[in-house]
Amino acid sequence: MIQVICPVCGAALEPQGTAWRCVQGHCFDVARQGYVNLLTVTQKHSRHPGDTREMVAARRAFLDAGWYAPIAKTLADLVRRFCPETASVLDAGCGEGYYLSQLGWVPERWGIDISRDAVRYAAARDRGAHWLTATAAHLPFADGGFDCVLSMFALTAGAEFFRVLRPGGIFVQVLAGQGHLPGLKSIIYPAHVEKEKMLHPALPGFGLLHTQTLRFSFSLPDAQSVHDLLYMTPHVWRITKRGAEALAQTAQLTDTAEVIFNIYGRQEAGNLLE
């Protein structure tokens, strides 16, 4: 059983009716949609941190259309392979819940995201999982509870992931590869020069067990799908006015996804990576 801890004082949080409470009297209401907001004011970097409602809606539409289904299938296959008896999994940066919902055989599934809009969508998608508004930099969980932690195109908080994983647990890191979405980039960045990426970073406390690259092509049939693709990527924060105008004139797009899957094993004390 996963133990949730109070983000204010660190005491255990227990569900009591329509709220979660700790012994120090801190109280967090359960939203109508079923999620709990554990993101404190001191953990926010803006009034509405994380993805906006428009971005979350675009991601849901794009993923539900199946364009990234090969990523979800590869994720499920790797979790079954490297953690076949997984009883608990945490998606740290779950977005609107698409990837975690693909692991429905896992008894305890938890998703956290800093965006309240994303968590609201996730809670509506999968009522069999537990959803929290929280930050991966300060995970509201006791030590050593999870068999598996996922980071799907999200922040890698290595120390926190190590802390909440049980000995022998795995961390699945999914990254955009060097050749990810060249078609989209060529439209919105006419003179774009790709920066070299670190695709297999060393993480203290973890050993790299496995890495693989997934490449596949997909064809978007209309302008709305192209718009949705942009809005589920970090490029939406960087696009220029000229790039936005060029994309607005794009009615169809054939592109290539290149995705890196890194599987890390949590190492025992005394045998940690330097």
Backbone hydrogen bonds, N-H to C=O, Kabsch-Sander energy under -0.5 kcal/mol:
donor,donor_aa,acceptor,acceptor_aa,energy
4,V,2,I,-0.7
5,I,140,P,-1.9
6,C,11,A,-3.6
10,G,6,C,-1.7
13,L,4,V,-2.9
14,E,21,R,-2.6
16,Q,19,A,-3.7
19,A,16,Q,-1.0
20,W,28,F,-2.8
21,R,14,E,-2.5
22,C,26,H,-1.6
25,G,22,C,-1.9
28,F,20,W,-2.5
30,V,18,T,-2.7
31,A,29,D,-0.6
31,A,35,Y,-3.0
34,G,31,A,-1.9
36,V,131,W,-1.7
37,N,29,D,-0.7
38,L,36,V,-0.8
38,L,133,T,-2.3
40,T,38,L,-0.8
43,Q,40,T,-1.3
44,K,41,V,-1.2
56,V,52,T,-2.5
57,A,53,R,-2.5
58,A,54,E,-2.1
59,R,55,M,-2.4
60,R,56,V,-2.4
61,A,57,A,-2.3
62,F,58,A,-2.5
63,L,59,R,-2.8
64,D,60,R,-2.5
65,A,61,A,-1.1
66,G,63,L,-1.6
67,W,62,F,-1.1
69,A,66,G,-1.6
71,I,68,Y,-1.1
72,A,68,Y,-1.5
73,K,69,A,-2.5
74,T,70,P,-2.1
75,L,71,I,-2.4
76,A,72,A,-2.4
77,D,73,K,-2.4
78,L,74,T,-2.3
79,V,75,L,-2.4
80,R,76,A,-2.2
81,R,77,D,-1.9
82,F,78,L,-2.9
83,C,79,V,-2.0
86,T,83,C,-1.7
89,V,108,E,-2.3
90,L,148,C,-2.3
91,D,110,W,-2.8
92,A,90,L,-0.8
92,A,150,L,-2.5
93,G,91,D,-1.2
93,G,112,I,-2.5
94,C,91,D,-0.7
94,C,112,I,-2.4
97,G,94,C,-2.1
101,S,97,G,-1.9
102,Q,98,Y,-0.6
102,Q,99,Y,-1.2
103,L,100,L,-1.7
106,V,103,L,-2.0
108,E,87,A,-2.0
109,R,107,P,-0.6
110,W,89,V,-2.7
111,G,130,H,-2.7
112,I,91,D,-2.3
113,D,132,L,-1.5
116,R,114,I,-0.6
119,V,115,S,-2.0
120,R,116,R,-2.3
121,Y,117,D,-1.9
122,A,118,A,-2.4
123,A,119,V,-2.6
124,A,120,R,-1.4
125,R,121,Y,-1.8
126,D,122,A,-2.3
129,A,126,D,-1.0
130,H,109,R,-3.0
132,L,111,G,-2.5
133,T,36,V,-2.3
134,A,113,D,-1.4
134,A,132,L,-0.8
138,H,135,T,-1.3
139,L,136,A,-0.6
141,F,139,L,-1.6
142,A,3,Q,-2.5
144,G,163,R,-2.7
145,G,142,A,-0.7
145,G,164,V,-0.9
146,F,164,V,-2.8
147,D,88,S,-1.3
148,C,88,S,-1.3
149,V,170,I,-2.0
150,L,90,L,-3.3
151,S,172,V,-2.3
153,F,151,S,-1.0
153,F,174,V,-2.4
157,A,155,L,-0.8
158,G,156,T,-1.0
161,F,157,A,-2.6
162,F,158,G,-2.5
163,R,159,A,-2.0
164,V,160,E,-2.1
165,L,161,F,-1.2
166,R,146,F,-2.9
168,G,266,R,-0.9
169,G,166,R,-2.5
170,I,147,D,-2.2
171,F,264,Y,-2.6
172,V,149,V,-3.0
173,Q,171,F,-0.7
173,Q,262,N,-2.9
174,V,151,S,-2.7
174,V,172,V,-0.5
175,L,173,Q,-0.5
175,L,260,I,-2.4
177,G,258,E,-3.5
180,H,177,G,-1.4
181,L,256,T,-2.7
185,K,181,L,-2.0
186,S,182,P,-2.1
187,I,183,G,-1.0
187,I,184,L,-0.6
188,I,184,L,-2.1
189,Y,185,K,-2.6
192,H,189,Y,-2.0
194,E,192,H,-0.5
199,L,197,K,-0.9
206,F,203,L,-2.3
207,G,265,G,-2.1
209,L,207,G,-0.7
209,L,263,I,-2.9
210,H,263,I,-1.5
212,Q,261,F,-1.8
214,L,259,V,-3.0
216,F,257,A,-1.8
218,F,255,D,-2.2
220,L,218,F,-0.5
220,L,253,L,-3.7
226,V,222,D,-1.6
227,H,223,A,-2.5
228,D,224,Q,-2.5
229,L,225,S,-2.2
230,L,226,V,-2.0
231,Y,227,H,-2.2
232,M,228,D,-0.7
232,M,229,L,-1.0
233,T,230,L,-1.8
236,V,230,L,-0.6
236,V,233,T,-1.3
237,W,234,P,-1.5
238,R,235,H,-0.9
239,I,235,H,-1.9
244,A,240,T,-2.5
245,E,241,K,-2.1
246,A,242,R,-2.0
247,L,243,G,-2.3
248,A,244,A,-2.1
249,Q,245,E,-0.7
249,Q,246,A,-0.6
250,T,247,L,-2.0
251,A,249,Q,-0.8
253,L,220,L,-1.9
255,D,218,F,-2.6
255,D,253,L,-0.5
257,A,216,F,-3.1
259,V,214,L,-2.8
260,I,175,L,-2.9
261,F,212,Q,-2.8
262,N,173,Q,-3.0
262,N,260,I,-0.6
263,I,210,H,-3.1
264,Y,171,F,-2.9
264,Y,262,N,-0.6
265,G,207,G,-3.1
266,R,169,G,-2.8
267,Q,205,G,-2.7
271,N,268,E,-2.0
